[in-house]
Amino acid sequence: MTLRPREAADALGVSERTLRSLIRSGEIPHAKLNRAVLIPIAGLEAFIASKMEEVETIASGERLAGGQAAGHAGAQQGEGGQ
């Protein structure tokens, strides 16, 4: 199954201009049939999945950094209290 650019943009919640930029950059796959641009639904799903992975990676990195910072601050407070 495929979507036309306007349908794909609506599905992603972005403008057609943003969608076309993502297509040009290679982030979203597409095919041309004569003059029609077709975006495979599987390609949109893969794009969304990759963005979700990026968010999860960033979030887990922030949790790790936050935990280290808290642990470090606690160590300093413990040293100062002695």
Residue frames as a rotation matrix with the C-alpha (Angstrom) as fourth column:
MET 1
0.576 0.818 0.000 0.00
0.818 -0.576 0.000 0.00
0.000 0.000 -1.000 0.00
THR 2
-0.618 -0.761 0.200 1.10
0.764 -0.641 -0.076 3.53
0.186 0.106 0.977 -0.71
LEU 3
0.378 0.665 -0.644 0.02
0.704 -0.658 -0.267 7.06
-0.601 -0.353 -0.717 0.10
ARG 4
0.404 -0.214 0.889 0.24
0.611 -0.660 -0.436 10.26
0.681 0.720 -0.136 -1.88
PRO 5
-0.612 -0.785 0.097 2.37
0.456 -0.450 -0.767 13.04
0.646 -0.425 0.634 -0.31
ARG 6
-0.341 0.532 0.775 -0.60
-0.635 -0.738 0.227 14.94
0.693 -0.415 0.590 1.15
GLU 7
0.715 0.634 -0.295 -1.97
-0.256 0.630 0.733 11.76
0.651 -0.448 0.612 2.75
ALA 8
0.206 -0.736 -0.645 1.46
0.733 0.553 -0.397 10.82
0.649 -0.391 0.653 4.12
ALA 9
-0.697 -0.441 0.566 2.00
0.044 -0.813 -0.580 14.32
0.716 -0.379 0.586 5.51
ASP 10
0.127 0.840 0.528 -1.40
-0.733 -0.280 0.621 14.19
0.669 -0.466 0.579 7.20
ALA 11
0.724 0.138 -0.676 -0.61
0.182 0.907 0.380 10.76
0.665 -0.398 0.632 8.65
LEU 12
-0.163 -0.892 -0.421 2.65
0.827 0.109 -0.552 12.08
0.538 -0.438 0.720 10.13
GLY 13
0.654 0.478 -0.586 1.15
0.723 -0.623 0.299 15.37
-0.222 -0.619 -0.753 11.25
VAL 14
-0.345 -0.806 -0.481 3.62
0.417 -0.590 0.691 17.44
-0.841 0.038 0.540 9.23
SER 15
0.348 0.410 -0.843 3.33
-0.529 -0.657 -0.538 19.80
-0.774 0.633 -0.011 6.27
GLU 16
0.942 -0.024 0.334 3.80
0.285 0.582 -0.761 18.57
-0.176 0.813 0.555 2.72
ARG 17
0.650 -0.749 0.127 6.90
-0.512 -0.556 -0.655 20.74
0.561 0.361 -0.745 2.55
THR 18
0.085 -0.596 0.799 8.41
-0.936 0.226 0.268 18.93
-0.341 -0.771 -0.539 5.55
LEU 19
0.604 0.199 0.772 7.47
-0.047 0.976 -0.215 15.57
-0.795 0.094 0.599 4.06
ARG 20
0.963 -0.251 0.097 9.11
0.112 0.050 -0.992 16.44
0.245 0.967 0.076 0.74
SER 21
0.345 -0.875 0.340 12.23
-0.873 -0.433 -0.226 17.51
0.345 -0.218 -0.913 2.62
LEU 22
0.139 -0.226 0.964 12.30
-0.650 0.714 0.261 14.13
-0.747 -0.663 -0.048 4.40
ILE 23
0.872 0.185 0.453 11.89
0.209 0.695 -0.687 12.40
-0.442 0.694 0.568 1.03
ARG 24
0.804 -0.595 0.014 14.75
-0.295 -0.419 -0.859 14.43
0.517 0.686 -0.512 -0.52
SER 25
0.116 -0.798 0.592 17.03
-0.992 -0.126 0.023 13.63
0.056 -0.590 -0.806 2.42
GLY 26
-0.359 -0.227 -0.905 16.31
-0.424 0.904 -0.058 9.93
0.831 0.363 -0.421 2.01
GLU 27
-0.855 0.044 0.516 14.67
-0.498 0.205 -0.843 9.54
-0.143 -0.978 -0.153 5.43
ILE 28
0.076 0.920 0.384 11.37
-0.323 0.387 -0.864 8.50
-0.943 -0.059 0.326 3.87
PRO 29
-0.802 -0.385 0.457 11.42
0.245 0.485 0.839 6.17
-0.545 0.785 -0.295 0.85
HIS 30
0.160 0.861 -0.482 9.29
-0.423 -0.381 -0.822 6.88
-0.892 0.336 0.304 -2.18
ALA 31
-0.489 -0.221 0.844 8.60
0.655 0.546 0.523 5.75
-0.576 0.808 -0.122 -5.72
LYS 32
-0.405 0.374 -0.834 7.58
-0.584 -0.808 -0.079 7.69
-0.704 0.455 0.546 -8.79
LEU 33
-0.332 0.420 0.844 5.00
0.719 0.693 -0.062 6.35
-0.611 0.586 -0.532 -11.17
ASN 34
0.210 0.207 0.956 4.96
0.820 -0.569 -0.057 8.72
0.532 0.796 -0.289 -14.13
ARG 35
-0.314 -0.325 0.892 4.59
-0.085 -0.926 -0.367 12.05
0.946 -0.191 0.263 -12.29
ALA 36
0.717 0.662 0.220 2.92
-0.312 0.023 0.950 10.64
0.624 -0.749 0.223 -9.18
VAL 37
-0.529 -0.812 0.247 4.97
-0.575 0.129 -0.808 10.36
0.624 -0.569 -0.536 -6.00
LEU 38
0.600 0.696 -0.395 4.01
-0.222 0.619 0.753 7.33
0.769 -0.364 0.526 -3.91
ILE 39
-0.360 -0.667 0.652 5.14
-0.847 -0.059 -0.528 6.72
0.391 -0.742 -0.544 -0.35
PRO 40
-0.209 0.263 -0.942 4.96
0.109 0.963 0.245 3.14
0.972 -0.052 -0.230 0.93
ILE 41
0.704 0.532 0.471 3.13
-0.432 -0.205 0.878 2.81
0.564 -0.821 0.086 4.24
ALA 42
0.776 -0.485 -0.402 5.86
0.616 0.720 0.320 0.40
0.135 -0.496 0.858 5.36
GLY 43
-0.199 -0.876 0.439 8.40
0.681 -0.446 -0.581 3.17
0.705 0.183 0.685 4.74
LEU 44
0.073 0.322 0.944 6.43
-0.432 -0.843 0.321 5.58
0.899 -0.431 0.077 6.93
GLU 45
0.952 0.301 -0.059 6.21
-0.101 0.488 0.867 2.94
0.290 -0.819 0.494 9.65
ALA 46
0.378 -0.894 -0.241 9.98
0.875 0.430 -0.224 2.37
0.304 -0.127 0.944 9.47
PHE 47
-0.290 -0.432 0.854 10.59
0.198 -0.900 -0.388 6.14
0.936 0.057 0.347 9.67
ILE 48
0.489 0.558 0.671 8.36
-0.560 -0.389 0.732 6.42
0.669 -0.733 0.122 12.75
ALA 49
0.924 -0.170 -0.342 10.05
0.338 0.782 0.524 3.41
0.179 -0.600 0.780 14.37
SER 50
-0.006 -0.996 0.092 13.51
0.815 -0.058 -0.576 4.93
0.579 0.071 0.812 13.81
LYS 51
-0.203 -0.002 0.979 12.39
-0.254 -0.966 -0.055 8.22
0.946 -0.260 0.195 15.38
MET 52
0.822 0.532 0.204 10.94
-0.361 0.210 0.909 6.33
0.440 -0.821 0.364 18.36
GLU 53
0.606 -0.684 -0.406 14.28
0.746 0.666 -0.009 4.54
0.276 -0.298 0.914 18.82
GLU 54
-0.306 -0.720 0.623 16.08
0.404 -0.691 -0.600 7.90
0.862 0.068 0.502 18.77
VAL 55
0.211 0.482 0.850 13.76
-0.581 -0.638 0.506 9.25
0.786 -0.600 0.146 21.46
GLU 56
0.970 0.163 -0.183 14.20
0.023 0.684 0.729 6.13
0.244 -0.711 0.659 23.60
THR 57
0.233 -0.963 -0.137 17.99
0.835 0.270 -0.479 6.32
0.498 -0.004 0.867 23.23
ILE 58
-0.349 -0.316 0.882 18.04
-0.030 -0.937 -0.347 9.98
0.937 -0.147 0.318 24.22
ALA 59
0.532 0.647 0.546 15.68
-0.588 -0.182 0.788 9.36
0.609 -0.741 0.283 27.14
SER 60
0.883 -0.240 -0.403 17.73
0.417 0.796 0.439 6.43
0.216 -0.556 0.803 28.46
GLY 61
-0.129 -0.967 0.219 20.90
0.708 -0.244 -0.662 8.52
0.694 0.070 0.716 28.14
GLU 62
-0.150 0.157 0.976 19.29
-0.414 -0.907 0.082 11.31
0.898 -0.392 0.201 30.14
ARG 63
0.881 0.469 0.062 18.18
-0.272 0.396 0.877 8.84
0.387 -0.789 0.477 32.81
LEU 64
0.514 -0.766 -0.387 21.73
0.790 0.598 -0.134 7.50
0.334 -0.237 0.912 33.03
ALA 65
-0.397 -0.684 0.613 23.25
0.383 -0.730 -0.566 10.97
0.834 0.010 0.552 33.19
GLY 66
0.207 0.573 0.793 20.67
-0.554 -0.599 0.578 12.08
0.806 -0.559 0.194 35.76
GLY 67
0.947 0.140 -0.290 21.34
0.112 0.701 0.705 9.04
0.302 -0.700 0.648 37.92
GLN 68
0.119 -0.980 -0.159 25.09
0.879 0.178 -0.443 9.59
0.463 -0.087 0.882 37.80
ALA 69
-0.353 -0.223 0.909 24.70
-0.024 -0.969 -0.247 13.27
0.935 -0.109 0.336 38.62
ALA 70
0.603 0.651 0.461 22.46
-0.512 -0.128 0.850 12.48
0.612 -0.748 0.256 41.59
GLY 71
0.820 -0.351 -0.452 24.87
0.518 0.790 0.328 9.81
0.242 -0.504 0.829 42.83
HIS 72
-0.189 -0.946 0.265 27.79
0.721 -0.316 -0.616 12.19
0.666 0.075 0.742 42.48
ALA 73
-0.100 0.230 0.968 25.98
-0.378 -0.909 0.177 14.98
0.921 -0.348 0.178 44.32
GLY 74
0.886 0.464 0.002 25.10
-0.208 0.391 0.897 12.58
0.415 -0.795 0.443 47.13
ALA 75
0.430 -0.814 -0.391 28.73
0.833 0.525 -0.176 11.57
0.349 -0.250 0.903 47.45
GLN 76
-0.420 -0.593 0.688 29.76
0.291 -0.805 -0.516 15.19
0.860 -0.016 0.511 47.73
GLN 77
0.323 0.600 0.732 27.16
-0.565 -0.498 0.658 15.88
0.759 -0.626 0.178 50.40
GLY 78
0.919 0.009 -0.394 28.34
0.251 0.756 0.604 12.85
0.304 -0.654 0.693 52.33
GLU 79
-0.003 -0.997 -0.072 31.95
0.851 0.035 -0.525 14.05
0.526 -0.063 0.848 52.21
GLY 80
-0.357 -0.101 0.929 31.00
-0.092 -0.986 -0.143 17.56
0.930 -0.136 0.342 53.28
GLY 81
0.606 0.713 0.353 28.98
-0.447 -0.062 0.892 16.29
0.658 -0.699 0.281 56.24
GLN 82
0.628 -0.398 -0.669 31.91
0.605 0.791 0.098 14.30
0.490 -0.466 0.737 57.69
